[in-house]
């Protein structure tokens, strides 16, 4: 009996132990399940915070999955290529492609008279300015600041980075797909049933791309339609763009680069010596001894010695490559302590971002390359500068006191590089853009400028909801502004709250008129009309509830016209450049490159329009133009490596009152490429008009530029002959000979 009880008790204990074990296992499973559910839920929430663009994609049969993955892999490669290319070029995949970039830009022979800089001489890598002096170099008052900074997000009519990615993927996706040849070998058939439409979004963590590319895939008698594809590229482009924008804002707010440049000039001119830069200000007691500097030698020192190393010292706080230079000195006791003067100088080389974003993963670098020519004038254009006593302060000369006051006018480009070593899963990203430094009379050039607005991702609204359209109905008719004929197939949009709402496409209605008759969203916005071959139309538009009205919109056709550039030669006579009466003109020579950039400034209902013309030798090209008033910036460069342009060595004797005469030597100069002409039509010289009747009634247009005679002296003040400074007088002579330089329209 005792044995039986013992066995029963043992069996009961084992049973309870087993039950406890089961409950423990269930509890552990529940614990881990809860943790897993919580983790998954937290990741979903985080994903929703980090990304704003993750669309739903339709499911496809298993056998079609490889094709869908193949398309998405091509999307990834093409998007990655687009991001890398636009990052190298200041946010533009191809700055020379006006259709892709959204605007026309030009890089001439002079960086400070261009929209962008050429990285290597004769190379194709160009970097647009995000901030530059848009007026001519000799402008000092009421000057204009320009910017080729693209928008990050899609905005109406903009050259945004997102829209460029859209266009690039649309263009190049089919090339990557290669006609699905490898799948056709496996028995698949393909029918393209729609066009490629890309929708790229730059998010906090990546670049997300949705592509609509309808294809019908067939195999063994079955077909499947695949419409949409999605990919995301791991690159924090928004963070890079945000830091780049902040650097430009710091420069606009504080003139940090100009201040740093003046500090460099002070450092490289002290103590005063003819082997250093001319001093901004100095007083010396040197009876019978004087110092002189030439503009050309000063320019060489700036380009070769001062700027390359000096600009590289700039840093941005809170970035990965930031470090603070600390200088130490010995005090009276021999103890090393921080040097307050030197440290205050190096601390001025630090740019402080005003926004709280975390840039610790990014590097920021500043570069000036010594093959980028600078614009430099000393004391208003003197080729030789020296003490004030030569300007009439003879009483100081008697006392042996030399006063030096040198006024610098200086412009030069700086390339800013933002690096993200972790982009593309460790491959890295380099983002370049240019900023122009401008100093006049030893101070930052006073220009109008607006900060770039804080980055915000456009938020969706219900403004385009068809069920909420209660305005109108409105009738929008479209006709050709020149022929007055109906224009069919024009896309009509209403823009409000940052969105473009598609209203309809103009088609034939009663009385053979092309129109859209539809209701609009109620409120203030813009009417936008797009038609291939015509300049886009945009104008303010107010839509009111239950109010009908009719509008007739004239669209200007874009004229593709043959264009060329001819040069009119100047002669140097009696200390000035003269254009002979009835001046003959000649083609651009085979060793010359002429470039014209035309920017439409007419304030009307058409988007900003620009075009450029590049000519080498006796060539013509085709250019798209529309009527209007234009600003024109033209340059011509002569290149001949086998027979470079030479300016011989010269000696200049300066008579010094109450002292020994001084002699200055100029070395021979050689130029493989030299700017020998151009033209400027702007607010100061006068814009040019392209009338509709002449544009549409002509088959060809000839634009003219001035050609200066080859320089044979370093300065016209040294010898009454053409000098090196002649190209700086381009605006002056464009004004004098404006009538002779107006374009010529050829009807037949």
C-alpha positions as CSV (number, residue, x, y, z in Angstrom):
1,X,0.0,0.0,0.0
2,X,2.8,2.3,0.8
3,X,4.5,1.4,-2.4
4,X,1.4,2.1,-4.4
5,X,1.0,5.5,-2.7
6,X,4.6,6.3,-3.4
7,X,4.2,5.4,-7.1
8,X,1.0,7.5,-7.3
9,X,2.7,10.4,-5.6
10,X,5.7,10.2,-7.9
11,X,3.4,9.9,-11.0
12,X,1.5,13.0,-9.8
13,X,4.7,15.0,-9.3
14,X,5.9,14.1,-12.7
15,X,2.6,15.1,-14.2
16,X,2.7,18.5,-12.5
17,X,6.3,19.0,-13.5
18,X,5.3,18.3,-17.1
19,X,2.4,20.7,-16.9
20,X,4.7,23.4,-15.5
21,X,7.2,22.7,-18.3
22,X,4.5,23.1,-20.9
23,X,3.2,26.3,-19.3
24,X,6.8,27.7,-19.2
25,X,7.3,26.9,-22.9
26,X,4.0,28.5,-23.8
27,X,4.9,31.5,-21.7
28,X,8.3,31.8,-23.4
29,X,6.6,31.6,-26.8
30,X,4.1,34.2,-25.9
31,X,6.9,36.4,-24.5
32,X,8.9,36.2,-27.7
33,X,5.8,36.5,-29.9
34,X,4.9,39.7,-28.1
35,X,8.4,41.0,-28.4
36,X,8.5,40.1,-32.1
37,X,5.1,41.7,-32.7
38,X,6.3,44.8,-30.8
39,X,9.6,44.9,-32.9
40,X,7.7,44.5,-36.2
41,X,5.2,47.2,-35.2
42,X,8.0,49.5,-34.1
43,X,9.8,49.0,-37.4
44,X,6.7,49.7,-39.3
45,X,6.2,52.9,-37.4
46,X,9.9,53.9,-37.9
47,X,9.5,53.1,-41.6
48,X,6.6,55.5,-41.7
49,X,8.6,58.2,-40.1
50,X,11.8,57.8,-42.2
51,X,10.1,57.4,-45.5
52,X,7.3,59.3,-47.1
53,X,7.0,57.3,-50.4
54,X,6.3,53.6,-50.3
55,X,3.5,52.9,-52.7
56,X,1.5,49.6,-53.0
57,X,2.5,47.5,-56.1
58,X,0.2,45.0,-57.6
59,X,1.1,41.3,-57.2
60,X,2.1,39.3,-60.3
61,X,2.2,35.5,-60.9
62,X,5.3,33.6,-59.8
63,X,6.6,33.0,-63.3
64,X,6.6,36.8,-64.1
65,X,8.4,37.7,-60.8
66,X,11.9,37.4,-62.4
67,X,10.8,39.9,-65.1
68,X,9.5,42.4,-62.6
69,X,12.7,42.0,-60.5
70,X,14.8,42.5,-63.7
71,X,12.9,45.8,-64.4
72,X,13.4,47.0,-60.8
73,X,17.1,46.1,-61.0
74,X,17.4,48.3,-64.1
75,X,15.5,51.1,-62.3
76,X,18.0,50.9,-59.4
77,X,21.0,51.1,-61.8
78,X,19.6,53.9,-63.8
79,X,18.5,55.9,-60.7
80,X,21.9,55.4,-59.1
81,X,23.6,56.7,-62.3
82,X,21.3,59.7,-62.4
83,X,22.1,60.6,-58.7
84,X,25.8,60.2,-59.2
85,X,25.9,62.3,-62.3
86,X,23.8,65.1,-60.9
87,X,25.8,65.2,-57.7
88,X,29.1,65.7,-59.5
89,X,27.5,68.6,-61.4
90,X,25.8,70.7,-58.8
91,X,22.4,69.0,-59.0
92,X,22.3,68.8,-62.8
93,X,22.6,65.5,-64.7
94,X,23.7,67.4,-67.8
95,X,24.0,71.2,-67.5
96,X,24.4,71.5,-71.3
97,X,21.1,69.7,-71.9
98,X,18.4,72.4,-71.5
99,X,15.6,69.9,-71.8
100,X,16.9,67.6,-69.1
101,X,18.2,70.3,-66.7
102,X,15.3,72.7,-67.2
103,X,17.5,75.7,-68.1
104,X,20.4,76.6,-70.4
105,X,23.8,77.4,-68.8
106,X,27.2,78.2,-70.3
107,X,30.8,77.9,-69.2
108,X,32.9,80.5,-71.0
109,X,36.6,81.1,-71.0
110,X,36.3,83.4,-67.9
111,X,34.9,81.6,-64.8
112,X,33.7,84.9,-63.3
113,X,31.7,85.7,-66.4
114,X,30.0,82.3,-66.7
115,X,27.1,80.3,-65.2
116,X,29.4,77.5,-64.2
117,X,33.0,76.5,-64.0
118,X,34.9,73.9,-66.0
119,X,36.7,71.6,-63.6
120,X,39.7,70.8,-66.0
121,X,40.8,73.0,-68.9
122,X,39.2,71.6,-72.0
123,X,37.3,69.0,-70.0
124,X,33.6,68.2,-70.0
125,X,33.0,68.3,-66.2
126,X,31.2,71.5,-65.4
127,X,30.0,72.6,-62.0
128,X,27.2,75.3,-61.9
129,X,27.3,78.2,-59.5
130,X,24.8,78.1,-56.6
131,X,25.7,81.8,-55.9
132,X,27.5,84.1,-58.3
133,X,27.8,87.7,-59.5
134,X,25.3,87.9,-62.4
135,X,26.3,91.4,-63.5
136,X,29.5,92.1,-65.3
137,X,32.8,92.0,-63.4
138,X,33.2,95.8,-63.4
139,X,29.8,96.4,-61.7
140,X,30.0,97.8,-58.2
141,X,26.6,99.2,-57.5
142,X,23.1,97.7,-57.8
143,X,24.7,94.5,-59.0
144,X,22.7,91.3,-59.4
145,X,23.3,88.0,-57.7
146,X,22.4,84.8,-59.6
147,X,21.9,81.2,-58.6
148,X,21.7,78.0,-60.6
149,X,20.7,76.0,-57.5
150,X,18.1,73.5,-58.5
151,X,15.1,72.7,-56.3
152,X,15.2,69.4,-54.6
153,X,11.5,68.5,-54.8
154,X,9.2,68.7,-57.8
155,X,7.7,72.2,-58.1
156,X,5.8,73.5,-61.1
157,X,8.0,74.5,-64.0
158,X,11.2,74.0,-61.9
159,X,14.4,72.3,-62.7
160,X,14.2,70.1,-59.6
161,X,16.4,67.2,-58.9
162,X,13.4,64.9,-58.6
163,X,12.1,65.9,-62.0
164,X,15.5,65.4,-63.6
165,X,15.7,61.9,-62.2
166,X,12.2,61.3,-63.7
167,X,13.4,62.4,-67.1
168,X,16.6,60.4,-67.0
169,X,14.9,57.2,-66.0
170,X,12.3,57.7,-68.7
171,X,15.1,58.2,-71.3
172,X,17.5,55.4,-70.3
173,X,15.4,52.6,-68.7
174,X,14.7,50.9,-72.1
175,X,18.4,50.8,-72.9
176,X,19.1,48.9,-69.7
177,X,16.3,46.5,-70.3
178,X,17.7,45.7,-73.7
179,X,14.4,44.6,-75.2
180,X,14.1,41.7,-72.6
181,X,16.3,39.7,-74.9
182,X,17.3,37.1,-72.3
183,X,13.7,36.4,-71.4
184,X,12.7,36.1,-75.0
185,X,15.2,33.3,-75.4
186,X,13.2,31.5,-72.7
187,X,10.0,31.7,-74.7
188,X,8.5,34.9,-73.2
189,X,6.8,37.4,-75.4
190,X,6.5,41.1,-74.6
191,X,4.1,43.8,-75.8
192,X,4.7,47.4,-74.7
193,X,1.2,48.8,-74.0
194,X,2.2,52.2,-72.5
195,X,5.0,54.8,-72.0
196,X,7.5,54.9,-69.2
197,X,6.4,57.4,-66.5
198,X,8.7,57.9,-63.6
199,X,7.8,59.4,-60.2
200,X,11.0,59.9,-58.1
201,X,10.9,61.0,-54.5
202,X,13.9,62.1,-52.3
203,X,13.1,61.0,-48.8
204,X,15.1,61.3,-45.5
205,X,16.9,58.0,-46.0
206,X,16.9,57.2,-49.8
207,X,15.7,58.1,-53.3
208,X,12.5,56.1,-53.9
209,X,11.3,55.6,-57.5
210,X,8.0,54.4,-58.8
211,X,7.8,53.6,-62.5
212,X,4.7,53.0,-64.5
213,X,5.7,50.9,-67.5
214,X,2.8,48.8,-68.8
215,X,3.9,45.6,-70.5
216,X,2.0,42.5,-71.5
217,X,4.0,39.4,-70.8
218,X,3.1,36.1,-72.6
219,X,4.1,32.5,-72.3
220,X,2.5,29.2,-73.2
221,X,-0.7,30.9,-74.2
222,X,-1.1,32.9,-71.0
223,X,-0.6,36.7,-70.7
224,X,0.0,38.9,-67.7
225,X,-0.1,42.7,-67.6
226,X,2.5,44.3,-65.4
227,X,2.0,48.1,-64.7
228,X,4.1,49.4,-61.8
229,X,7.6,48.8,-60.4
230,X,9.3,50.2,-57.3
231,X,12.8,50.6,-56.1
232,X,14.7,52.7,-53.6
233,X,18.4,53.7,-53.7
234,X,20.3,54.0,-50.4
235,X,21.6,57.5,-50.5
236,X,20.8,60.4,-48.1
237,X,20.7,63.0,-50.9
238,X,18.4,65.2,-48.9
239,X,20.9,65.5,-46.1
240,X,23.7,66.3,-48.6
241,X,21.5,68.9,-50.3
242,X,20.5,70.4,-47.0
243,X,24.2,71.0,-46.0
244,X,25.0,72.4,-49.4
245,X,22.1,74.9,-49.1
246,X,23.2,75.9,-45.6
247,X,26.7,76.6,-46.7
248,X,25.4,79.0,-49.4
249,X,23.1,80.6,-46.8
250,X,26.0,81.1,-44.4
251,X,28.0,82.8,-47.3
252,X,25.0,85.0,-48.2
253,X,24.4,86.0,-44.5
254,X,28.0,86.6,-43.4
255,X,30.2,86.9,-46.5
256,X,32.4,84.3,-44.9
257,X,34.4,83.6,-48.0
258,X,35.0,87.3,-48.7
259,X,36.1,87.9,-45.1
260,X,38.4,84.9,-45.3
261,X,39.9,86.2,-48.5
262,X,40.7,89.6,-47.1
263,X,42.3,87.9,-44.1
264,X,44.5,85.9,-46.5
265,X,45.5,89.1,-48.3
266,X,46.5,90.6,-45.0
267,X,48.5,87.5,-44.0
268,X,50.3,87.3,-47.3
269,X,51.1,91.0,-47.4
270,X,52.6,91.4,-43.9
271,X,55.2,92.7,-43.4
272,X,55.2,94.7,-46.6
273,X,57.6,93.5,-49.2
274,X,57.7,93.5,-53.0
275,X,57.9,89.7,-52.9
276,X,54.5,89.6,-51.1
277,X,51.1,90.9,-52.0
278,X,50.4,94.7,-52.0
279,X,49.3,95.7,-48.6
280,X,45.7,96.9,-47.9
281,X,47.2,99.6,-45.7
282,X,50.7,100.3,-44.4
283,X,52.8,103.3,-43.3
284,X,56.6,103.0,-43.4
285,X,59.5,105.4,-42.7
286,X,61.8,104.6,-45.6
287,X,63.4,107.8,-47.0
288,X,64.3,107.4,-50.6
289,X,63.0,103.8,-50.8
290,X,59.8,102.8,-52.4
291,X,57.9,99.5,-53.1
292,X,55.9,98.8,-56.3
293,X,53.7,95.9,-57.3
294,X,52.2,94.9,-60.7
295,X,48.7,93.7,-61.1
296,X,49.8,90.7,-63.2
297,X,52.4,89.5,-60.7
298,X,49.8,90.0,-57.9
299,X,47.3,87.9,-59.8
300,X,49.9,85.1,-60.3
301,X,50.6,85.0,-56.6
302,X,46.9,84.9,-55.7
303,X,46.2,82.1,-58.2
304,X,49.3,80.0,-57.4
305,X,50.2,80.6,-53.8
306,X,47.4,82.3,-51.8
307,X,44.1,80.9,-52.9
308,X,44.7,77.1,-53.4
309,X,46.0,76.6,-49.9
310,X,44.0,79.3,-48.2
311,X,40.6,78.2,-49.4
312,X,41.4,74.6,-48.4
313,X,41.6,75.8,-44.8
314,X,37.9,76.5,-44.6
315,X,35.8,74.0,-42.5
316,X,32.2,73.4,-41.5
317,X,31.4,72.8,-37.9
318,X,29.7,69.5,-36.9
319,X,30.9,67.6,-40.1
320,X,32.9,64.4,-40.1
321,X,36.1,66.1,-41.3
322,X,35.9,69.1,-39.0
323,X,38.7,69.7,-36.5
324,X,39.8,72.9,-34.8
325,X,43.3,74.2,-35.3
326,X,44.7,75.3,-31.9
327,X,47.9,77.4,-31.7
328,X,50.0,77.6,-28.6
329,X,52.5,80.1,-27.4
330,X,54.8,80.4,-24.3
331,X,53.9,82.9,-21.6
332,X,56.3,84.7,-19.3
333,X,56.8,81.6,-17.2
334,X,57.6,79.4,-20.1
335,X,54.3,77.6,-19.9
336,X,52.5,76.8,-23.2
337,X,49.1,78.4,-23.4
338,X,46.6,79.0,-26.3
339,X,47.5,81.9,-28.6
340,X,44.3,84.0,-28.6
341,X,45.3,86.0,-31.7
342,X,46.2,83.0,-33.9
343,X,43.2,81.0,-32.7
344,X,40.8,83.8,-33.4
345,X,42.1,83.9,-37.0
346,X,41.7,80.2,-37.5
347,X,38.3,80.2,-35.9
348,X,37.2,82.6,-38.6
349,X,37.8,79.8,-41.1
350,X,35.0,77.8,-39.5
351,X,31.5,78.0,-41.0
352,X,28.7,77.5,-38.4
353,X,25.5,75.9,-39.7
354,X,22.4,77.5,-38.3
355,X,20.2,74.4,-38.5
356,X,20.2,71.5,-36.1
357,X,20.5,68.6,-38.6
358,X,23.1,65.9,-37.9
359,X,25.9,66.3,-40.5
360,X,28.4,64.1,-38.7
361,X,28.4,61.5,-41.5
362,X,29.4,64.1,-44.2
363,X,32.6,65.7,-45.2
364,X,32.7,69.3,-46.4
365,X,35.7,70.6,-48.5
366,X,36.5,73.8,-50.3
367,X,38.7,74.0,-53.4
368,X,40.3,76.6,-55.6
369,X,42.3,75.3,-58.5
370,X,45.2,77.4,-59.8
371,X,44.1,77.0,-63.5
372,X,40.9,79.0,-62.8
373,X,41.7,82.6,-63.8
374,X,40.6,85.2,-61.3
375,X,39.3,88.7,-61.9
376,X,41.6,91.3,-60.3
377,X,41.9,95.1,-60.4
378,X,44.1,97.2,-58.1
379,X,43.3,100.8,-57.3
380,X,40.6,101.0,-59.9
381,X,42.5,99.5,-62.8
382,X,46.2,100.5,-62.3
383,X,48.7,98.0,-63.7
384,X,51.4,99.3,-61.2
385,X,50.7,100.3,-57.7
386,X,52.9,102.0,-55.1
387,X,53.0,104.5,-52.3
388,X,50.4,107.3,-52.0
389,X,53.2,109.9,-52.4
390,X,53.2,109.4,-56.1
391,X,49.6,110.6,-56.1
392,X,50.5,114.0,-54.8
393,X,51.3,113.6,-51.1
394,X,54.7,115.3,-51.5
395,X,54.8,116.7,-47.9
396,X,55.1,113.1,-46.7
397,X,57.8,112.4,-49.2
398,X,59.9,115.2,-47.7
399,X,59.5,113.6,-44.3
400,X,60.4,110.1,-45.7
401,X,57.0,108.6,-44.9
402,X,55.6,106.2,-47.3
403,X,51.9,105.4,-47.1
404,X,50.5,102.4,-49.0
405,X,46.8,101.9,-49.5
406,X,45.8,99.3,-52.1
407,X,42.2,98.7,-53.0
408,X,41.4,95.2,-54.3
409,X,38.6,94.3,-56.7
410,X,38.6,90.5,-56.8
411,X,36.4,87.7,-58.0
412,X,37.1,84.0,-58.2
413,X,35.3,80.7,-58.1
414,X,35.3,78.2,-55.2
415,X,34.1,74.6,-55.6
416,X,32.4,73.1,-52.5
417,X,32.4,69.3,-52.2
418,X,30.1,67.4,-49.9
419,X,31.1,63.8,-49.4
420,X,29.0,61.0,-48.0
421,X,31.3,57.9,-47.6
422,X,28.4,55.7,-46.6
423,X,26.2,56.4,-49.6
424,X,25.2,53.4,-51.8
425,X,26.1,50.9,-49.1
426,X,29.7,52.2,-48.8
427,X,30.4,53.2,-52.4
428,X,30.3,56.8,-51.4
429,X,28.8,60.0,-53.0
430,X,30.5,63.3,-54.0
431,X,28.3,66.4,-54.5
432,X,29.9,69.5,-56.0
433,X,28.7,73.0,-56.5
434,X,30.4,76.3,-57.1
435,X,30.3,79.7,-55.3
436,X,31.7,82.9,-56.6
437,X,33.7,85.1,-54.2
438,X,33.3,88.9,-54.9
439,X,35.2,91.7,-53.3
440,X,35.1,95.4,-54.4
441,X,37.2,98.1,-52.8
442,X,38.3,95.7,-50.1
443,X,34.8,94.8,-49.0
444,X,32.2,92.2,-49.9
445,X,30.3,93.2,-53.0
446,X,26.9,94.5,-51.9
447,X,24.3,92.4,-53.7
448,X,20.7,91.6,-53.2
449,X,20.2,88.0,-52.0
450,X,17.5,85.9,-50.5
451,X,18.2,82.9,-48.3
452,X,17.2,79.5,-49.6
453,X,14.0,78.5,-47.8
454,X,13.9,75.7,-45.2
455,X,13.5,72.3,-46.8
456,X,10.0,70.9,-46.5
457,X,8.6,67.9,-48.2
458,X,5.4,68.8,-50.2
459,X,2.4,67.4,-48.4
460,X,-0.5,66.0,-50.3
461,X,-3.9,67.8,-50.2
462,X,-7.3,67.1,-51.6
463,X,-7.2,70.2,-53.9
464,X,-7.2,67.9,-57.0
465,X,-10.0,65.7,-55.9
466,X,-12.5,65.6,-58.9
467,X,-15.5,65.4,-56.5
468,X,-14.5,68.8,-54.9
469,X,-14.4,70.7,-58.2
470,X,-17.2,73.2,-57.9
471,X,-15.7,76.2,-59.8
472,X,-17.0,77.1,-63.2
473,X,-17.4,75.4,-65.6
474,X,-14.7,77.3,-67.5
475,X,-14.0,77.1,-71.2
476,X,-10.3,77.3,-72.1
477,X,-9.5,77.7,-75.8
478,X,-6.0,77.4,-77.3
479,X,-4.8,79.0,-80.5
480,X,-1.4,79.5,-82.2
481,X,-0.2,83.1,-81.4
482,X,1.2,83.5,-84.9
483,X,-1.2,81.7,-87.2
484,X,-4.3,82.1,-85.0
485,X,-5.1,78.5,-85.9
486,X,-6.6,76.1,-83.3
487,X,-4.1,74.2,-81.2
488,X,-5.3,70.7,-80.3
489,X,-3.9,68.4,-77.6
490,X,-2.8,71.1,-75.2
491,X,-2.7,69.9,-71.6
492,X,-4.7,72.2,-69.2
493,X,-3.8,72.2,-65.5
494,X,-4.8,74.2,-62.5
495,X,-2.0,74.8,-60.0
496,X,-2.8,75.3,-56.3
497,X,-1.3,74.3,-53.0
498,X,1.9,73.2,-54.7
499,X,0.0,70.7,-56.9
500,X,-0.8,70.6,-60.6
501,X,-4.4,69.3,-61.1
502,X,-5.0,67.9,-64.5
503,X,-8.2,69.4,-66.0
504,X,-8.2,68.1,-69.5
505,X,-6.7,68.2,-73.0
506,X,-8.0,70.6,-75.6
507,X,-10.0,68.9,-78.3
508,X,-12.4,69.9,-81.0
509,X,-15.7,71.3,-79.8
510,X,-18.5,73.1,-81.6
511,X,-17.6,75.5,-84.4
512,X,-14.3,73.7,-84.9
513,X,-12.7,75.2,-81.9
514,X,-10.1,73.6,-79.7
515,X,-11.1,73.9,-76.1
516,X,-11.5,72.3,-72.6
517,X,-14.9,72.8,-70.9
518,X,-14.6,71.6,-67.3
519,X,-15.1,72.5,-63.7
520,X,-12.1,73.7,-61.6
521,X,-11.2,73.5,-57.9
522,X,-12.5,76.6,-56.2
523,X,-9.9,79.2,-55.1
524,X,-6.8,81.1,-56.3
525,X,-4.1,79.4,-58.3
526,X,-2.5,79.4,-61.7
527,X,-3.7,78.3,-65.1
528,X,-1.0,76.3,-66.8
529,X,-1.1,75.1,-70.4
530,X,1.5,72.7,-71.9
531,X,1.9,71.6,-75.5
532,X,4.9,70.1,-77.2
533,X,6.5,72.6,-79.6
534,X,5.1,75.6,-77.8
535,X,6.3,77.7,-74.9
536,X,4.4,76.8,-71.7
537,X,1.8,79.3,-70.6
538,X,1.2,80.1,-66.9
539,X,-0.9,82.9,-65.4
540,X,-2.8,83.7,-62.2
541,X,-6.3,82.2,-62.2
542,X,-9.2,82.6,-59.8
543,X,-11.9,79.9,-59.8
544,X,-15.3,80.8,-58.3
545,X,-18.3,78.5,-57.5
546,X,-20.9,78.3,-60.2
547,X,-19.4,81.0,-62.3
548,X,-18.8,80.4,-66.0
549,X,-16.3,82.2,-68.2
550,X,-14.5,81.7,-71.4
551,X,-10.7,82.3,-72.0
552,X,-8.8,82.2,-75.3
553,X,-5.1,81.5,-74.7
554,X,-2.5,82.2,-77.4
555,X,0.5,79.8,-77.4
556,X,3.8,80.9,-78.9
557,X,5.4,78.2,-81.1
558,X,9.0,77.5,-80.4
559,X,11.0,78.4,-83.6
560,X,13.9,76.2,-84.6
561,X,16.1,78.5,-86.6
562,X,19.6,78.3,-88.1
563,X,22.0,80.5,-86.2
564,X,25.6,81.5,-86.6
565,X,28.1,84.0,-85.0
566,X,30.3,86.5,-86.8
567,X,33.0,88.8,-85.3
568,X,33.5,92.5,-85.9
569,X,37.1,93.5,-85.4
570,X,38.1,96.5,-83.3
571,X,41.2,98.6,-84.1
572,X,43.3,100.3,-81.4
573,X,43.8,104.0,-82.2
574,X,44.8,106.9,-79.9
575,X,44.5,104.9,-76.7
576,X,41.1,103.4,-77.4
577,X,39.4,100.7,-79.4
578,X,37.4,101.8,-82.5
579,X,35.1,100.0,-84.7
580,X,35.6,101.2,-88.3
581,X,32.6,102.7,-90.1
582,X,30.6,100.1,-92.0
583,X,32.8,97.6,-90.1
584,X,33.3,94.4,-92.0
585,X,32.6,91.2,-90.2
586,X,34.2,87.8,-90.5
587,X,33.3,84.2,-89.4
588,X,34.6,82.8,-86.2
589,X,38.0,81.2,-87.1
590,X,38.6,77.5,-86.8
591,X,40.8,78.2,-83.8
592,X,38.2,80.3,-82.1
593,X,35.2,79.2,-80.0
594,X,32.3,81.6,-79.7
595,X,29.4,81.1,-77.2
596,X,26.2,83.1,-76.7
597,X,23.8,82.6,-73.8
598,X,20.4,84.2,-74.3
599,X,18.1,84.6,-71.3
600,X,14.6,85.9,-71.8
601,X,13.7,88.7,-69.4
602,X,10.2,89.6,-70.7
603,X,7.7,89.6,-67.8
604,X,4.7,87.9,-69.3
605,X,2.7,84.7,-69.0
606,X,5.4,82.5,-70.3
607,X,8.0,80.5,-68.3
608,X,11.5,81.7,-68.2
609,X,13.2,80.8,-71.4
610,X,16.9,80.5,-72.3
611,X,19.0,79.2,-75.1
612,X,22.7,79.0,-76.0
613,X,24.6,79.0,-79.3
614,X,28.1,77.5,-79.6
615,X,30.1,78.0,-82.8
616,X,33.6,76.9,-83.9
617,X,34.8,78.0,-87.3
618,X,32.4,78.7,-90.2
619,X,29.5,76.7,-88.7
620,X,25.9,77.1,-88.2
621,X,23.7,75.5,-85.6
622,X,20.0,75.2,-84.9
623,X,18.6,77.0,-81.8
624,X,15.1,77.2,-80.4
625,X,13.8,80.7,-79.8
626,X,10.6,82.5,-79.0
627,X,9.8,86.2,-79.2
628,X,10.7,88.5,-76.4
629,X,13.3,90.7,-74.7
630,X,16.7,89.0,-74.0
631,X,19.8,89.4,-72.0
632,X,22.8,88.2,-73.9
633,X,26.3,87.1,-72.6
634,X,28.8,86.3,-75.3
635,X,32.4,85.2,-75.2
636,X,35.0,84.2,-77.8
637,X,38.2,82.3,-76.9
638,X,41.1,81.7,-79.3
639,X,43.0,78.4,-78.7
640,X,46.3,77.4,-80.3
641,X,48.6,75.2,-78.4
642,X,51.1,75.1,-81.3
643,X,51.3,78.8,-81.7
644,X,50.3,80.4,-78.4
645,X,49.5,84.1,-78.0
646,X,52.5,85.9,-76.6
647,X,53.0,89.2,-74.8
648,X,56.7,90.1,-74.9
649,X,58.7,91.0,-71.8
650,X,58.7,94.7,-70.9
651,X,60.5,97.2,-68.6
652,X,58.7,100.1,-67.1
653,X,60.5,103.1,-65.6
654,X,58.6,105.1,-62.9
655,X,59.8,108.6,-62.0
656,X,59.7,109.0,-58.2
657,X,59.7,112.6,-56.8
658,X,62.4,113.3,-54.3
659,X,63.8,109.8,-54.8
660,X,65.4,107.3,-57.0
661,X,63.5,106.3,-60.2
662,X,62.2,102.7,-60.1
663,X,62.2,100.2,-62.9
664,X,59.7,97.3,-63.1
665,X,60.2,94.2,-65.3
666,X,57.3,92.2,-66.9
667,X,58.1,88.7,-68.0
668,X,56.9,87.3,-71.3
669,X,53.5,85.7,-71.2
670,X,52.2,82.8,-73.2
671,X,48.5,81.8,-73.5
672,X,47.3,78.6,-75.2
673,X,43.8,79.9,-74.8
674,X,43.0,83.6,-74.6
675,X,39.6,85.5,-74.5
676,X,39.7,87.7,-77.6
677,X,36.2,89.0,-77.8
678,X,32.5,88.8,-77.0
679,X,29.4,90.9,-76.5
680,X,27.2,91.9,-73.5
681,X,23.5,93.0,-73.8
682,X,22.1,93.5,-70.3
683,X,20.3,96.1,-68.2
684,X,23.2,98.5,-68.4
685,X,24.1,98.1,-72.1
686,X,20.5,97.6,-73.2
687,X,18.7,94.3,-73.8
688,X,17.9,93.1,-77.3
689,X,14.4,92.3,-78.7
690,X,13.5,89.3,-80.8
691,X,10.3,90.4,-82.6
692,X,7.8,87.8,-83.6
693,X,7.6,88.9,-87.2
694,X,11.4,88.7,-87.7
695,X,11.8,85.4,-85.8
696,X,9.0,83.5,-87.6
697,X,9.6,85.2,-90.9
698,X,13.3,84.4,-91.1
699,X,15.3,81.3,-92.0
700,X,18.5,82.3,-90.4
701,X,19.9,84.7,-87.8
702,X,23.4,86.1,-87.4
703,X,24.6,87.2,-84.0
704,X,27.7,89.5,-83.7
705,X,30.5,89.7,-81.2
706,X,33.4,92.1,-80.9
707,X,37.0,90.8,-81.6
708,X,39.8,92.7,-79.9
709,X,43.2,93.0,-81.6
710,X,45.9,90.6,-80.2
711,X,47.4,92.2,-77.0
712,X,51.1,93.2,-77.4
713,X,51.7,94.9,-74.1
714,X,51.0,94.0,-70.5
715,X,49.1,97.2,-69.9
716,X,47.9,100.1,-72.1
717,X,49.3,102.5,-69.5
718,X,52.8,101.1,-70.3
719,X,52.5,101.4,-74.0
720,X,49.9,102.9,-76.3
721,X,48.9,99.6,-77.7
722,X,46.4,96.8,-77.1
723,X,46.9,95.4,-73.6
724,X,46.0,92.4,-71.5
725,X,43.1,94.2,-69.7
726,X,41.1,94.7,-72.9
727,X,38.6,91.9,-72.3
728,X,37.6,93.7,-69.1
729,X,36.3,96.6,-71.3
730,X,33.9,94.3,-73.2
731,X,30.8,95.9,-71.6
732,X,32.1,99.4,-72.3
733,X,32.5,98.8,-76.1
734,X,29.3,96.7,-76.3
735,X,27.5,99.9,-75.1
736,X,29.3,102.1,-77.5
737,X,28.7,99.9,-80.6
738,X,25.4,98.4,-79.5
739,X,23.7,99.3,-82.8
740,X,26.4,97.6,-84.9
741,X,26.1,94.4,-82.8
742,X,22.4,93.8,-83.0
743,X,21.4,90.5,-84.7
744,X,20.7,90.3,-88.4
745,X,17.7,88.3,-89.6
746,X,17.9,86.6,-93.0
747,X,14.6,85.9,-94.7
748,X,15.8,83.8,-97.7
